[in-house]
Amino acid sequence: MPQRLADLAEHRQIGGERGRTRRLTLGHEIADALVGGAISANEPGLLTSLVTAGAGLAILPWFRVRPDVESGALRLVLTGMDLPAIPISVVYPGKAGADTRLARFAAFLKETVPPRLA
């Protein structure tokens, strides 16, 4: 299992666009990791299944892999790694923007989602 970012070159990484480079940091170590392999996917459930089946390593949200980690089906590696932020959007039909319920919901997400993803 990788202990340093440089070790990722020896492992298949799946997820996102194949051939795309990810900038990763772990403490003072910085590496550009190439996402490769024969599989490319962007759906967390599919990626979790692929990683569990041994297809490679992937960056996945904690809430998605927690049950598999707790059961021992998956192991965490490079847990101190800093990842780029991923934007989350609230999308709604044009007329719904004036709805105070929607505004309260969007404010609720802004306040509660980031801590829950940590």
C-alpha positions, -999 to +999 in steps of 0.1 A: +000+000+000+012+035-007+029+053+022+039+084+002+025+103-027+054+091-049+042+055-043+010+062-062+030+057-095+031+020-086-007+016-083-036+019-106-058+049-100-093+049-112-120+076-113-126+108-132-112+113-167-085+088-178-052+105-186-060+135-164-035+147-138-044+154-102-023+177-080-021+160-046-004+172-013+005+153+018+023+174+043+052+190+024+051+164-004+035+175-036+028+151-065+010+152-098-007+118-101-019+106-134-054+089-134-050+059-155-060+023-161-086+007-183-115+021-163-129+056-160-160+065-140-173+094-120-201+078-100-190+071-064-211+039-060-195+024-091-160+035-081-165+020-046-175-013-062-145-012-085-121-005-057-136-032-035-132-056-065-095-047-067-095-026-098-073+001-082-072+031-059-097+059-059-104+092-041-138+087-026-160+105-001-158+092+035-196+089+038-196+066+008-168+042+020-173+043+057-193+011+059-167-007+038-138+006+058-155-003+091-163-039+078-127-043+067-136-046+030-116-014+022-085+002+038-077+039+039-043+050+025-026+084+026-053+097+050-035+130+056-037+140+020-051+174+011-075+173-019-089+201-040-123+213-031-152+201-051-181+226-057-216+216-048-245+234-065-282+238-057-301+237-089-337+247-092-362+260-118-361+298-124-394+306-106-384+287-075-356+312-066-381+334-049-393+307-026-382+313+010-382+275+017-356+270-011-335+299+003-336+283+038-327+249+023-297+264+005-286+281+037-289+249+056-267+230+030-241+257+031-239+255+069-241+217+074-227+199+043-190+209+047-187+196+083-205+164+074-181+156+045-150+161+067 
